[in-house]
Amino acid sequence: MAIDNESFELLLASVQRFVRERLVPAEDAVEEHDEVSADIVEDMKEMGLFGLSIPEEYGGIGLSMSQECRVAYEIGQTSLAFRSVFGTNVGIGSQGILMDGTEAQKQEILPRVASGELIMSFALTEADAGSDSAAVKTRGERDGDDYILNGSKRFITNAPRAGALTLMARTDGPGAGGISAFIVPSGLPGLSLGKPDKKMGQRGTKTCDVILDNVRVPAANIIGGKPGQGFKTAMKVLDRGRLHISAVACGMAQRILNEAVAYARERKQFGKRIGDFQLVQAMLADSQAELYAGWNGVQDAALRYDAKGAPSVSDPHVSMLASCCKLFCTEMVGRVADRGVQVHGGSGYINEYPVERFYRDVRLLRLYEGTTQIQQLIIGRELMGRD
């Protein structure tokens, strides 16, 4: 799945212009009001950003993984709240249906997801099932042609905006094999939302708990129609999502580096630009070198993902490379952000400078869609399991 190079370059140029002319000037308003304005969301819909990864046959643009990463890199160069608006539709909210759903489910859901009419969330995490995804306690009990869902989900991105959720619930015994993936419309009786989370950073993103109290869902809403496949579906989705997040981290690192270089050229101390001092140049150089390494790793892994022509969970090596990217790039952008603040000196601690909020925003990248420590376990397990 991919679009031709000429069409893609036109799309990429449009995204770059949109980031530069529309999103960057709106960053302060998002930070102040904790909200992405409705007119910007409509512009995103018109550009097709909600359907980047969804095939044309279902109303999307149909980017390959490598193409999606290049777009994510550009979107990463502004406040992360903007990407969050459509990020679940592009990734974790829709990909489970695309990868494992029945044709009827795809036809019913994906065109509305691609247009932005329907916002999807991915509801896996629970109070006692974060990194240990197989420990899901939310229950799905069979009742005739339906399942009755009970439990709660935590930190669910876009839940306040969502019209439906891809939700994991335990329908059978313990462990990963007992988990099923459901398509759950958000307006069903018994489904409610917790209060919005107040986070360290990423103002404008929306997360909250999802509570299920005897929520009745048709058995036909199990993704793929097969109980017990939910954990496998989740892992496929997260493989792709980790490459996307890695590209976003690289984009944000580029923006922070740009801000630091611009400041180092303008700020003077001891009668000269601070960027002329070698110790300042060393911080900029370290950031550039790490960004270069991370971005090349993402592009290589994405091309390998595309070459397989199937979800990367079927290839443990590609899955490991996705984890390598997630580990390195999200840790890397944290270091770049720290240096960016350091280059700015005291000004970097003041919120009128973008690097202050970016420093807070990027901290989350090392936590969601698998913490750094989970990526280390995936990589180590793959290395030790080789013949």
Secondary structure, 3 states (H helix, E strand, C coil): CCCCHHHHHHHHHHHHHHHHHHHHHHHHHHHHHCCCCHHHHHHHHHHCHHHCCCCHHHCCCCCCHHHHHHHHHHHCCCCHHHHHHHHHHHCCCCHHHHHHCCHHHHHHHHHHHHHCCCCEEEECCECCECCCHHHCCCEEEEECCEEEEEEEEEEEECCCCCCEEEEEEECCCCCHHHEEEEEEECCCCCEEECCCCCCCCCCCCCEEEEEEEEEEEEHHHEHHHCCCCHHHHHHHHHHHHHHHHHHHHHHHHHHHHHHHHHHHHHCEECCEEHHHCHHHHHHHHHHHHHHHHHHHHHHHHHHHHHHHCCCHHHCHHHHHHHHHHHHHHHHHHHHHHHHHHHHHHHHHHCCCCHHHHHHHHHHHHHCCCCCHHHHHHHHHHHHHHCC
